[in-house]
Amino acid sequence: MNDILVDSPFRQDVLKGLSSNPKYLLPKYFYDAKGDQLFQQIMGCPEYYLTRAEEEILRTQSRQIIQSCAGTNPMFDVIELGAGDASKTLYLLQEALRLRCSRQYYPIDISTGMVDYLDRMLPPILKGMQISGRAGEYFPMLEHIQAESPTAKLVVFLGATIGNMLPEEALGFLEQLRGLLQEGDYLLVGFDLKKNPQVILDAYNDKEGLTRDFNLNLLHRMNRELGADFKPNQFEHFPVYDPITGSCKSYLISLLAQQVTFDDTVIAFERDEPIYMEISQKYNEAEIQELAAKAGYEPVDAFFDSCHQFVDVLWRV
Ligand SMILES: C[S@@+](CC[C@H](N)C(=O)[O-])C[C@H]1O[C@@H](n2cnc3c(N)ncnc32)[C@H](O)[C@@H]1O
């Protein structure tokens, strides 16, 4: 193994997580090229209602969202945290162009592949909009952008990615984000709402096994990039949902006592031992209001889909 990999943050985070009790892995590492591809498939699968619900919101209500921001900021840059394929954001950007409110879009994503894709795909579709993709972590990229452009901002954080944090982590994240924005900037955040528990559980346990493969892909990724020797067929995807706390958690369960080697480090798994992979936190409206208040944002509006499954909230700094 070369020195770059030995010192890579990926390797360090993985060894820290797998040496902890209970074991965990960080969801930001799901998104290599294969993970991106699986996530695109998950978004299209019948059980994963989240993308369809948010797509409906942005397809039908982007004009109102942009008009709300334009009321106080006639011109603003759009920054997206974790843009993915930006297919839903396209509605917002088209409306911002139509209303002549924005000419600059900065999609930030940890996946270099997705950012390259957006830099290539968007300019012909969004004529008049400058596309400046940034591959990297949310906050360092946002700091660079803020240093470059003094224009007012609309920051968008879609897809219920905020749900990949525990509520207290989400609060810390939103506070840190507020510290990087200017007074009067806007934030549009997508939250998945609490609903029938079975509907939620099914979204993370689709019949085709895409979410299972998405989780197991991280084991394959560690084999490919860190020289580990996981046998992914000896782990099982296990999602659970607690309708009281609203937390949907995914685990990989070791089906037998086994050892996995990373170069000179050996990680032992007991039979039935879980690795905590990801949280997808669900909220109700009161909890979202409370989060805005605690994190220091002023709620401006809330945009729901017609089945009330999902909400994009617009807050002002
Ligand atoms: C749940 S997906 C949502 C994608 C898109 N916003 C949507 O709604 O379809 C999360 C996205 O955030 C990116 N991401 C995850 N952690 C990140 C981090 N720490 N910094 C930057 N991007 C991150 C992933 O690569 C992925 O594209």
The ligand as a Gaussian input file, in Angstrom:
#p B3LYP/6-31G(d) Opt

LIG

0 1
 C      -28.440000      11.981000       0.049000
 S      -27.462000      12.541000      -1.317000
 C      -28.478000      13.873000      -1.899000
 C      -28.127000      14.346000      -3.272000
 C      -28.995000      15.493000      -3.811000
 N      -28.906000      16.691000      -2.974000
 C      -30.437000      15.066000      -3.934000
 O      -31.278000      15.633000      -3.238000
 O      -30.719000      14.176000      -4.731000
 C      -26.139000      13.355000      -0.480000
 C      -25.121000      14.012000      -1.385000
 O      -24.210000      14.729000      -0.550000
 C      -22.855000      14.417000      -0.868000
 N      -22.119000      14.485000       0.401000
 C      -22.244000      13.654000       1.468000
 N      -21.438000      14.053000       2.470000
 C      -20.789000      15.167000       2.025000
 C      -19.837000      16.064000       2.613000
 N      -19.399000      15.879000       3.865000
 N      -19.396000      17.126000       1.880000
 C      -19.849000      17.317000       0.610000
 N      -20.756000      16.493000      -0.006000
 C      -21.227000      15.444000       0.702000
 C      -22.915000      13.031000      -1.494000
 O      -21.832000      12.784000      -2.381000
 C      -24.273000      13.043000      -2.201000
 O      -24.184000      13.486000      -3.534000

